[in-house]
Amino acid sequence: MFCEGGVKPYYQDESVVLYHGDCLDILPLLPKVDFALTDPPYGMDFQSNMKREKFDKIANDGEMFVGWLPLLRAKTLACFTRWDLSAAWKAEIEKVHKVHGQIIWHKDKGGMGDLESSYALDYEAILYASEGGEWTVPGKRHGSIWRAMPDASTEYEHPTQKPVGIMQLCIERFGGDVILDPFAGSGTTLVAAKNLGKRAIGIELEEKYCEIAARRLSQGVLKLWGADSAA
């Protein structure tokens, strides 16, 4: 699972490798993986205003950051996005992978969205695609609305951190033994993969989040909370 160019991991254990750096530099050095699961900068110039802590803006979020897609070596891909950006992301992903559909992640009481809007934005879209144009559902066939409660607010250390529960659902239901996240953030994808006994590779640009991810991963396997599904 190591880089061909000899890039030193920021963190590693028996199942996870985390690299600190730009995914545009590191992706070409990685071996091919089964499944890429990621939450890239959407192109929103987003800044969280959570009451507990005001986070800095997300790096490279001033416009859609898509240069990593042609460098991705993964059999399948699941990519988080929003309702108003999913069409644009679908068009970009389809330049390299075939998009087969989208999952709706219902946050189940989570998510506030635009406070001036009439309705809380309590869901996100997950586009799923494959390299060869074919898609086989591993195991049981599920519906396309998946529920996962947010983690406790005290556990959030990144402005767009996803719950471990939704990442574990994705890994279980999309399948694969080696998981890649080019935008690892606080390491939730890697934690979820480790919980499920999978191998995983992460890349994160900002060292402060690498440090957080390394700490979370060093704590060992965690219990899954708040995941459910609906057809």
Accessible surface in RSA format (square Angstrom, percent):
REM  Atomic radii and reference values for relative SASA: ProtOr
REM  Chains: A
REM  Algorithm: Lee & Richards
REM  Probe-radius: 1.40
REM  Slices: 20
REM RES _ NUM      All-atoms   Total-Side   Main-Chain    Non-polar    All polar
REM                ABS   REL    ABS   REL    ABS   REL    ABS   REL    ABS   REL
RES MET A   1    51.60  26.7  18.57  12.3  33.03  78.6  19.07  16.2  32.53  43.1
RES PHE A   2   107.46  53.8  96.29  59.6  11.16  29.1  96.29  58.4  11.16  32.0
RES CYS A   3    11.01   8.3   0.00   0.0  11.01  25.9   0.00   0.0  11.01  11.9
RES GLU A   4   132.31  76.0  94.34  71.4  37.97  90.4  45.35  87.7  86.96  71.0
RES GLY A   5    52.99  65.3   0.00   N/A  52.99  65.3  23.75  65.2  29.24  65.5
RES GLY A   6    65.13  80.3   0.00   N/A  65.13  80.3  38.10 104.6  27.03  60.5
RES VAL A   7    53.22  35.0  41.63  37.7  11.59  27.9  47.84  41.6   5.38  14.6
RES LYS A   8   178.77  87.2 159.68  98.0  19.10  45.5 105.77  95.2  73.00  77.8
RES PRO A   9    25.68  18.7  14.16  12.9  11.52  41.9  14.16  11.7  11.52  71.6
RES TYR A  10    78.16  36.5  46.48  26.4  31.68  82.4  38.63  29.0  39.53  48.7
RES TYR A  11    36.47  17.0  30.39  17.3   6.07  15.8  31.25  23.5   5.21   6.4
RES GLN A  12    93.96  52.5  74.04  54.1  19.93  47.4  23.06  49.1  70.91  53.8
RES ASP A  13    36.78  25.8  13.71  13.6  23.07  54.6  26.44  62.2  10.34  10.3
RES GLU A  14   150.74  86.5 111.36  84.3  39.38  93.8  75.38 145.8  75.37  61.5
RES SER A  15    16.72  14.1  16.72  22.3   0.00   0.0  15.42  32.8   1.30   1.8
RES VAL A  16     0.00   0.0   0.00   0.0   0.00   0.0   0.00   0.0   0.00   0.0
RES VAL A  17     2.43   1.6   2.43   2.2   0.00   0.0   2.43   2.1   0.00   0.0
RES LEU A  18     0.00   0.0   0.00   0.0   0.00   0.0   0.00   0.0   0.00   0.0
RES TYR A  19     0.00   0.0   0.00   0.0   0.00   0.0   0.00   0.0   0.00   0.0
RES HIS A  20    74.04  40.5  55.77  38.8  18.26  46.7  32.54  33.5  41.49  48.3
RES GLY A  21    17.99  22.2   0.00   N/A  17.99  22.2  17.66  48.5   0.34   0.8
RES ASP A  22    46.44  32.5  41.65  41.5   4.79  11.3   8.57  20.2  37.88  37.8
RES CYS A  23     6.12   4.6   3.16   3.5   2.95   6.9   0.91   2.3   5.21   5.6
RES LEU A  24    62.34  34.7  53.60  38.3   8.74  22.0  53.60  37.6   8.74  23.5
RES ASP A  25    99.59  69.8  86.71  86.3  12.88  30.5  29.88  70.3  69.71  69.5
RES ILE A  26     6.91   3.9   6.91   5.2   0.00   0.0   6.91   5.0   0.00   0.0
RES LEU A  27     3.26   1.8   1.66   1.2   1.60   4.0   1.66   1.2   1.60   4.3
RES PRO A  28    61.60  44.9  41.54  37.9  20.06  72.9  46.55  38.4  15.05  93.5
RES LEU A  29    52.10  29.0  52.10  37.3   0.00   0.0  52.10  36.6   0.00   0.0
RES LEU A  30     3.18   1.8   3.16   2.3   0.02   0.1   3.16   2.2   0.02   0.1
RES PRO A  31    47.86  34.9  43.32  39.5   4.54  16.5  46.09  38.1   1.77  11.0
RES LYS A  32    95.02  46.4  71.18  43.7  23.84  56.8  38.98  35.1  56.04  59.7
RES VAL A  33     2.86   1.9   0.25   0.2   2.61   6.3   2.86   2.5   0.00   0.0
RES ASP A  34    32.89  23.0  30.30  30.2   2.59   6.1   7.63  18.0  25.25  25.2
RES PHE A  35     0.09   0.0   0.09   0.1   0.00   0.0   0.09   0.1   0.00   0.0
RES ALA A  36     0.00   0.0   0.00   0.0   0.00   0.0   0.00   0.0   0.00   0.0
RES LEU A  37     0.00   0.0   0.00   0.0   0.00   0.0   0.00   0.0   0.00   0.0
RES THR A  38     0.00   0.0   0.00   0.0   0.00   0.0   0.00   0.0   0.00   0.0
RES ASP A  39    24.92  17.5  14.37  14.3  10.55  25.0   9.93  23.4  14.99  14.9
RES PRO A  40     3.99   2.9   0.00   0.0   3.99  14.5   0.57   0.5   3.42  21.2
RES PRO A  41    11.08   8.1   7.62   6.9   3.47  12.6  11.08   9.2   0.00   0.0
RES TYR A  42    23.80  11.1  20.79  11.8   3.01   7.8  20.79  15.6   3.01   3.7
RES GLY A  43    22.14  27.3   0.00   N/A  22.14  27.3   0.00   0.0  22.14  49.6
RES MET A  44    67.01  34.7  37.55  24.8  29.47  70.2  41.80  35.5  25.21  33.4
RES ASP A  45    74.72  52.3  63.55  63.3  11.17  26.4  19.76  46.5  54.97  54.8
RES PHE A  46    64.42  32.2  60.66  37.6   3.76   9.8  64.42  39.1   0.01   0.0
RES GLN A  47    61.82  34.6  48.25  35.3  13.57  32.3   9.63  20.5  52.19  39.6
RES SER A  48     5.49   4.6   3.81   5.1   1.69   3.9   2.40   5.1   3.09   4.3
RES ASN A  49   108.45  74.8  80.30  77.6  28.15  67.8  33.77  81.3  74.68  72.2
RES MET A  50    64.50  33.4  50.53  33.4  13.98  33.3  51.78  44.0  12.72  16.9
RES LYS A  51   215.50 105.1 175.38 107.6  40.12  95.5 126.03 113.4  89.47  95.3
RES ARG A  52   107.39  45.1  70.07  35.7  37.32  88.9  49.11  67.1  58.27  35.3
RES GLU A  53    82.23  47.2  75.37  57.0   6.86  16.3  30.45  58.9  51.78  42.3
RES LYS A  54   137.63  67.1 111.06  68.1  26.57  63.3  57.83  52.1  79.80  85.0
RES PHE A  55    11.25   5.6   8.24   5.1   3.01   7.8  10.98   6.7   0.26   0.8
RES ASP A  56    86.61  60.7  81.88  81.5   4.73  11.2  20.92  49.2  65.69  65.5
RES LYS A  57   104.98  51.2  89.14  54.7  15.85  37.7  54.49  49.0  50.49  53.8
RES ILE A  58    31.94  18.2  21.79  16.2  10.14  24.4  24.50  17.6   7.44  20.2
RES ALA A  59    34.98  32.2  21.70  33.5  13.28  30.2  32.38  45.6   2.60   6.9
RES ASN A  60    73.58  50.7  49.57  47.9  24.00  57.8  14.38  34.6  59.20  57.2
RES ASP A  61     4.00   2.8   2.33   2.3   1.67   4.0   0.91   2.1   3.10   3.1
RES GLY A  62    61.05  75.3   0.00   N/A  61.05  75.3  27.97  76.8  33.08  74.1
RES GLU A  63   134.16  77.0 129.60  98.0   4.56  10.8  47.48  91.8  86.68  70.8
RES MET A  64    53.71  27.8  36.11  23.9  17.61  41.9  20.34  17.3  33.37  44.2
RES PHE A  65    35.71  17.9  33.95  21.0   1.76   4.6  35.71  21.6   0.00   0.0
RES VAL A  66    38.59  25.4  35.34  32.0   3.26   7.8  35.34  30.7   3.26   8.8
RES GLY A  67    38.33  47.3   0.00   N/A  38.33  47.3  29.03  79.7   9.30  20.8
RES TRP A  68     0.00   0.0   0.00   0.0   0.00   0.0   0.00   0.0   0.00   0.0
RES LEU A  69     4.14   2.3   3.28   2.3   0.86   2.2   3.28   2.3   0.86   2.3
RES PRO A  70    93.48  68.1  64.44  58.7  29.03 105.5  65.40  54.0  28.07 174.5
RES LEU A  71    57.43  32.0  50.81  36.3   6.63  16.7  55.69  39.1   1.74   4.7
RES LEU A  72    12.89   7.2   0.02   0.0  12.87  32.4   0.02   0.0  12.87  34.6
RES ARG A  73   102.06  42.9  98.16  50.0   3.91   9.3  37.65  51.5  64.41  39.0
RES ALA A  74     0.02   0.0   0.00   0.0   0.02   0.0   0.00   0.0   0.02   0.0
RES LYS A  75   110.77  54.0 107.92  66.2   2.85   6.8  62.15  55.9  48.62  51.8
RES THR A  76    27.34  19.4  27.34  27.7   0.00   0.0  25.15  33.8   2.19   3.3
RES LEU A  77     0.75   0.4   0.65   0.5   0.09   0.2   0.65   0.5   0.09   0.3
RES ALA A  78     0.00   0.0   0.00   0.0   0.00   0.0   0.00   0.0   0.00   0.0
RES CYS A  79     0.00   0.0   0.00   0.0   0.00   0.0   0.00   0.0   0.00   0.0
RES PHE A  80     0.00   0.0   0.00   0.0   0.00   0.0   0.00   0.0   0.00   0.0
RES THR A  81     0.00   0.0   0.00   0.0   0.00   0.0   0.00   0.0   0.00   0.0
RES ARG A  82    52.67  22.1  51.81  26.4   0.87   2.1   9.43  12.9  43.24  26.2
RES TRP A  83   149.54  60.0 130.90  63.4  18.64  43.8 127.52  68.0  22.03  35.7
RES ASP A  84    70.20  49.2  37.85  37.7  32.34  76.5  20.86  49.1  49.34  49.2
RES LEU A  85    32.93  18.3  32.83  23.5   0.10   0.2  32.93  23.1   0.00   0.0
RES SER A  86    18.26  15.4  17.66  23.6   0.59   1.4   2.17   4.6  16.09  22.5
RES ALA A  87    81.07  74.5  68.91 106.3  12.16  27.7  74.47 104.9   6.60  17.5
RES ALA A  88    43.76  40.2  31.98  49.4  11.78  26.8  40.87  57.6   2.89   7.7
RES TRP A  89     0.00   0.0   0.00   0.0   0.00   0.0   0.00   0.0   0.00   0.0
RES LYS A  90    86.34  42.1  86.34  53.0   0.00   0.0  53.58  48.2  32.76  34.9
RES ALA A  91    60.75  55.9  47.60  73.5  13.14  29.9  55.24  77.8   5.50  14.6
RES GLU A  92    41.05  23.6  39.55  29.9   1.50   3.6   1.73   3.3  39.33  32.1
RES ILE A  93     0.59   0.3   0.59   0.4   0.00   0.0   0.59   0.4   0.00   0.0
RES GLU A  94    64.36  36.9  39.10  29.6  25.25  60.1  14.82  28.7  49.54  40.4
RES LYS A  95   151.20  73.8 113.28  69.5  37.91  90.3  84.11  75.7  67.09  71.5
RES VAL A  96    53.43  35.2  26.66  24.1  26.77  64.5  36.03  31.3  17.40  47.2
RES HIS A  97     9.32   5.1   5.41   3.8   3.91  10.0   8.56   8.8   0.76   0.9
RES LYS A  98   106.49  52.0 100.78  61.8   5.70  13.6  56.56  50.9  49.93  53.2
RES VAL A  99     8.49   5.6   1.65   1.5   6.83  16.5   1.65   1.4   6.83  18.5
RES HIS A 100    57.80  31.6  24.18  16.8  33.62  86.0  15.80  16.3  42.00  48.9
RES GLY A 101    25.77  31.8   0.00   N/A  25.77  31.8  25.40  69.7   0.37   0.8
RES GLN A 102    71.74  40.1  57.61  42.1  14.13  33.6  18.07  38.5  53.66  40.7
RES ILE A 103     9.29   5.3   9.29   6.9   0.00   0.0   9.29   6.7   0.00   0.0
RES ILE A 104    45.56  25.9  45.56  33.9   0.00   0.0  45.56  32.8   0.00   0.0
RES TRP A 105     6.70   2.7   6.70   3.2   0.00   0.0   6.70   3.6   0.00   0.0
RES HIS A 106    47.24  25.8  47.24  32.8   0.00   0.0  35.43  36.5  11.81  13.7
RES LYS A 107    32.00  15.6  32.00  19.6   0.00   0.0   5.23   4.7  26.77  28.5
RES ASP A 108    43.60  30.5  43.55  43.3   0.05   0.1   0.46   1.1  43.14  43.0
RES LYS A 109   191.43  93.4 144.87  88.9  46.56 110.9 101.95  91.8  89.48  95.3
RES GLY A 110     6.71   8.3   0.00   N/A   6.71   8.3   6.66  18.3   0.05   0.1
RES GLY A 111    33.45  41.3   0.00   N/A  33.45  41.3  13.57  37.2  19.88  44.5
RES MET A 112   129.59  67.1 120.65  79.8   8.94  21.3  81.17  69.0  48.42  64.1
RES GLY A 113    41.30  50.9   0.00   N/A  41.30  50.9  18.34  50.3  22.95  51.4
RES ASP A 114    92.09  64.5  74.70  74.4  17.38  41.1  36.58  86.1  55.51  55.4
RES LEU A 115   135.91  75.7 103.27  73.9  32.64  82.1 106.89  75.1  29.02  78.1
RES GLU A 116   165.53  95.0 127.77  96.7  37.75  89.9  51.57  99.7 113.96  93.0
RES SER A 117    60.90  51.5  34.99  46.7  25.92  59.7  23.54  50.1  37.36  52.3
RES SER A 118   101.54  85.8  60.79  81.1  40.75  93.9  30.49  64.9  71.05  99.5
RES TYR A 119   182.17  85.1 172.11  97.9  10.06  26.2 128.83  96.8  53.34  65.8
RES ALA A 120    64.20  59.0  40.20  62.0  24.00  54.6  43.04  60.6  21.16  56.1
RES LEU A 121    37.44  20.9  33.95  24.3   3.49   8.8  35.63  25.0   1.81   4.9
RES ASP A 122    44.98  31.5  44.98  44.8   0.00   0.0   2.96   7.0  42.02  41.9
RES TYR A 123    71.04  33.2  68.97  39.2   2.07   5.4  45.00  33.8  26.05  32.1
RES GLU A 124    18.17  10.4  17.61  13.3   0.55   1.3   5.21  10.1  12.96  10.6
RES ALA A 125     1.04   1.0   1.04   1.6   0.00   0.0   1.04   1.5   0.00   0.0
RES ILE A 126     0.00   0.0   0.00   0.0   0.00   0.0   0.00   0.0   0.00   0.0
RES LEU A 127     7.12   4.0   6.30   4.5   0.82   2.1   6.43   4.5   0.69   1.9
RES TYR A 128    40.56  18.9  40.52  23.1   0.04   0.1   5.35   4.0  35.21  43.4
RES ALA A 129     0.71   0.7   0.71   1.1   0.00   0.0   0.71   1.0   0.00   0.0
RES SER A 130     3.86   3.3   3.86   5.1   0.00   0.0   3.86   8.2   0.00   0.0
RES GLU A 131    77.03  44.2  58.46  44.2  18.57  44.2  22.90  44.3  54.13  44.2
RES GLY A 132    71.70  88.4   0.00   N/A  71.70  88.4  39.28 107.8  32.41  72.6
RES GLY A 133    34.77  42.9   0.00   N/A  34.77  42.9  15.48  42.5  19.30  43.2
RES GLU A 134   147.77  84.8 134.12 101.5  13.65  32.5  51.98 100.5  95.79  78.2
RES TRP A 135    59.02  23.7  25.01  12.1  34.01  79.9  22.13  11.8  36.89  59.9
RES THR A 136   119.96  85.3  99.53 100.9  20.43  48.7  71.52  96.1  48.44  73.2
RES VAL A 137    65.97  43.4  49.94  45.2  16.03  38.6  49.94  43.4  16.03  43.5
RES PRO A 138    50.58  36.9  35.10  32.0  15.47  56.2  44.55  36.8   6.03  37.5
RES GLY A 139    74.70  92.1   0.00   N/A  74.70  92.1  43.63 119.7  31.07  69.6
RES LYS A 140   155.71  76.0 135.21  83.0  20.50  48.8  92.09  82.9  63.62  67.8
RES ARG A 141   202.85  85.2 181.21  92.4  21.64  51.5  56.18  76.8 146.67  88.9
RES HIS A 142    63.08  34.5  36.49  25.4  26.58  68.0  25.62  26.4  37.46  43.6
RES GLY A 143    22.33  27.5   0.00   N/A  22.33  27.5  14.46  39.7   7.88  17.6
RES SER A 144    59.75  50.5  55.28  73.8   4.46  10.3  23.90  50.9  35.85  50.2
RES ILE A 145    69.77  39.7  69.77  52.0   0.00   0.0  69.77  50.2   0.00   0.0
RES TRP A 146     8.26   3.3   8.26   4.0   0.00   0.0   8.26   4.4   0.00   0.0
RES ARG A 147    82.09  34.5  82.09  41.8   0.00   0.0  11.99  16.4  70.11  42.5
RES ALA A 148     0.55   0.5   0.00   0.0   0.55   1.3   0.55   0.8   0.00   0.0
RES MET A 149    79.33  41.1  77.77  51.5   1.56   3.7  74.16  63.1   5.17   6.8
RES PRO A 150    47.60  34.7  32.52  29.6  15.08  54.8  32.52  26.9  15.08  93.7
RES ASP A 151    23.67  16.6  11.74  11.7  11.93  28.2   6.07  14.3  17.60  17.5
RES ALA A 152    56.32  51.8  38.82  59.9  17.50  39.8  50.54  71.2   5.78  15.3
RES SER A 153    65.29  55.2  57.13  76.2   8.16  18.8  32.06  68.3  33.23  46.6
RES THR A 154   103.29  73.5  84.58  85.7  18.71  44.6  68.44  91.9  34.85  52.7
RES GLU A 155    95.20  54.7  86.50  65.4   8.70  20.7  34.85  67.4  60.35  49.3
RES TYR A 156    25.05  11.7  25.05  14.2   0.00   0.0  20.32  15.3   4.72   5.8
RES GLU A 157    46.11  26.5  41.88  31.7   4.22  10.1  17.82  34.5  28.29  23.1
RES HIS A 158    21.06  11.5  20.91  14.5   0.15   0.4   9.51   9.8  11.55  13.4
RES PRO A 159    14.28  10.4   1.46   1.3  12.82  46.6   1.46   1.2  12.82  79.7
RES THR A 160    38.52  27.4  28.61  29.0   9.91  23.6  30.32  40.7   8.20  12.4
RES GLN A 161    15.57   8.7   0.69   0.5  14.88  35.4   6.02  12.8   9.55   7.2
RES LYS A 162    13.29   6.5  11.30   6.9   1.99   4.7   5.28   4.8   8.00   8.5
RES PRO A 163     0.96   0.7   0.96   0.9   0.00   0.0   0.96   0.8   0.00   0.0
RES VAL A 164    14.38   9.5  14.38  13.0   0.00   0.0  14.38  12.5   0.00   0.0
RES GLY A 165     0.16   0.2   0.00   N/A   0.16   0.2   0.00   0.0   0.16   0.4
RES ILE A 166     0.00   0.0   0.00   0.0   0.00   0.0   0.00   0.0   0.00   0.0
RES MET A 167     4.36   2.3   4.36   2.9   0.00   0.0   4.36   3.7   0.00   0.0
RES GLN A 168     5.73   3.2   5.73   4.2   0.00   0.0   0.00   0.0   5.73   4.3
RES LEU A 169     9.83   5.5   9.83   7.0   0.00   0.0   9.83   6.9   0.00   0.0
RES CYS A 170     0.00   0.0   0.00   0.0   0.00   0.0   0.00   0.0   0.00   0.0
RES ILE A 171     0.61   0.3   0.00   0.0   0.61   1.5   0.00   0.0   0.61   1.7
RES GLU A 172    87.59  50.3  62.67  47.4  24.92  59.3  29.51  57.1  58.08  47.4
RES ARG A 173    33.78  14.2  26.52  13.5   7.26  17.3  10.71  14.6  23.08  14.0
RES PHE A 174    16.22   8.1   7.05   4.4   9.16  23.8   7.05   4.3   9.16  26.2
RES GLY A 175    13.14  16.2   0.00   N/A  13.14  16.2  12.42  34.1   0.72   1.6
RES GLY A 176    26.16  32.3   0.00   N/A  26.16  32.3  13.64  37.4  12.52  28.0
RES ASP A 177    92.95  65.1  91.16  90.7   1.79   4.2  21.56  50.7  71.39  71.2
RES VAL A 178    18.49  12.2  18.49  16.7   0.00   0.0  18.49  16.1   0.00   0.0
RES ILE A 179     0.23   0.1   0.14   0.1   0.08   0.2   0.16   0.1   0.07   0.2
RES LEU A 180     3.14   1.7   2.98   2.1   0.17   0.4   3.14   2.2   0.00   0.0
RES ASP A 181     4.44   3.1   4.44   4.4   0.00   0.0   0.00   0.0   4.44   4.4
RES PRO A 182     2.54   1.8   0.00   0.0   2.54   9.2   0.00   0.0   2.54  15.8
RES PHE A 183    34.07  17.0  24.70  15.3   9.37  24.4  25.89  15.7   8.18  23.4
RES ALA A 184     6.12   5.6   0.00   0.0   6.11  13.9   0.24   0.3   5.87  15.6
RES GLY A 185     7.94   9.8   0.00   N/A   7.94   9.8   7.76  21.3   0.18   0.4
RES SER A 186     3.57   3.0   1.20   1.6   2.37   5.5   0.00   0.0   3.57   5.0
RES GLY A 187     0.37   0.5   0.00   N/A   0.37   0.5   0.37   1.0   0.00   0.0
RES THR A 188     8.06   5.7   7.02   7.1   1.04   2.5   6.31   8.5   1.75   2.7
RES THR A 189     2.08   1.5   1.15   1.2   0.93   2.2   0.38   0.5   1.71   2.6
RES LEU A 190     0.22   0.1   0.22   0.2   0.00   0.0   0.22   0.2   0.00   0.0
RES VAL A 191     3.16   2.1   2.40   2.2   0.76   1.8   3.16   2.7   0.00   0.0
RES ALA A 192     0.00   0.0   0.00   0.0   0.00   0.0   0.00   0.0   0.00   0.0
RES ALA A 193     0.00   0.0   0.00   0.0   0.00   0.0   0.00   0.0   0.00   0.0
RES LYS A 194    25.46  12.4  20.22  12.4   5.24  12.5  11.69  10.5  13.77  14.7
RES ASN A 195    26.53  18.3   3.75   3.6  22.78  54.8   3.33   8.0  23.20  22.4
RES LEU A 196    49.60  27.6  24.22  17.3  25.38  63.8  29.61  20.8  19.99  53.8
RES GLY A 197    69.44  85.6   0.00   N/A  69.44  85.6  35.36  97.0  34.08  76.3
RES LYS A 198    48.73  23.8  46.55  28.6   2.18   5.2  16.88  15.2  31.85  33.9
RES ARG A 199   117.87  49.5 117.43  59.9   0.44   1.1  35.22  48.1  82.65  50.1
RES ALA A 200     0.02   0.0   0.02   0.0   0.00   0.0   0.02   0.0   0.00   0.0
RES ILE A 201     0.09   0.0   0.09   0.1   0.00   0.0   0.09   0.1   0.00   0.0
RES GLY A 202     0.00   0.0   0.00   N/A   0.00   0.0   0.00   0.0   0.00   0.0
RES ILE A 203     0.47   0.3   0.47   0.4   0.00   0.0   0.47   0.3   0.00   0.0
RES GLU A 204    14.83   8.5  14.07  10.6   0.76   1.8   0.76   1.5  14.07  11.5
RES LEU A 205    74.01  41.2  62.87  45.0  11.14  28.0  62.87  44.2  11.14  30.0
RES GLU A 206    44.96  25.8  40.39  30.6   4.57  10.9  18.47  35.7  26.49  21.6
RES GLU A 207    94.78  54.4  89.24  67.5   5.54  13.2  22.49  43.5  72.30  59.0
RES LYS A 208    87.07  42.5  78.43  48.1   8.64  20.6  65.12  58.6  21.95  23.4
RES TYR A 209    11.20   5.2  11.20   6.4   0.00   0.0   6.85   5.1   4.35   5.4
RES CYS A 210     0.00   0.0   0.00   0.0   0.00   0.0   0.00   0.0   0.00   0.0
RES GLU A 211   109.87  63.1 107.84  81.6   2.03   4.8  29.68  57.4  80.19  65.5
RES ILE A 212    27.96  15.9  27.92  20.8   0.04   0.1  27.96  20.1   0.00   0.0
RES ALA A 213     0.00   0.0   0.00   0.0   0.00   0.0   0.00   0.0   0.00   0.0
RES ALA A 214    17.60  16.2  16.55  25.5   1.05   2.4  16.82  23.7   0.78   2.1
RES ARG A 215   106.44  44.7 100.15  51.1   6.29  15.0  62.55  85.5  43.89  26.6
RES ARG A 216    22.59   9.5  22.27  11.4   0.32   0.8   6.06   8.3  16.53  10.0
RES LEU A 217     1.30   0.7   0.32   0.2   0.98   2.5   1.29   0.9   0.01   0.0
RES SER A 218    76.31  64.5  43.25  57.7  33.06  76.2  32.99  70.2  43.32  60.7
RES GLN A 219   109.33  61.1  74.83  54.7  34.50  82.1  35.63  75.8  73.69  55.9
RES GLY A 220    26.12  32.2   0.00   N/A  26.12  32.2  23.46  64.4   2.66   6.0
RES VAL A 221   101.36  66.7  71.66  64.9  29.69  71.5  71.66  62.3  29.69  80.5
RES LEU A 222    64.89  36.1  56.51  40.4   8.39  21.1  59.62  41.9   5.27  14.2
RES LYS A 223   146.80  71.6 125.85  77.2  20.95  49.9  86.47  77.8  60.33  64.3
RES LEU A 224    61.17  34.1  43.61  31.2  17.56  44.1  43.65  30.7  17.52  47.1
RES TRP A 225   171.42  68.8 165.18  80.0   6.23  14.6 149.37  79.6  22.04  35.8
RES GLY A 226    40.18  49.6   0.00   N/A  40.18  49.6  24.75  67.9  15.44  34.6
RES ALA A 227    34.35  31.6   3.98   6.1  30.37  69.1   4.18   5.9  30.16  79.9
RES ASP A 228    89.74  62.9  83.88  83.5   5.86  13.9  25.91  61.0  63.83  63.7
RES SER A 229    37.46  31.7  22.68  30.3  14.79  34.1   1.88   4.0  35.58  49.8
RES ALA A 230    23.41  21.5  14.70  22.7   8.71  19.8  23.24  32.7   0.17   0.5
RES ALA A 231   116.33 107.0  63.76  98.4  52.57 119.6  80.29 113.1  36.04  95.5
END  Absolute sums over single chains surface
CHAIN  1 A    11158.9       8417.9       2741.1       5978.6       5180.3
END  Absolute sums over all chains
TOTAL         11158.9       8417.9       2741.1       5978.6       5180.3
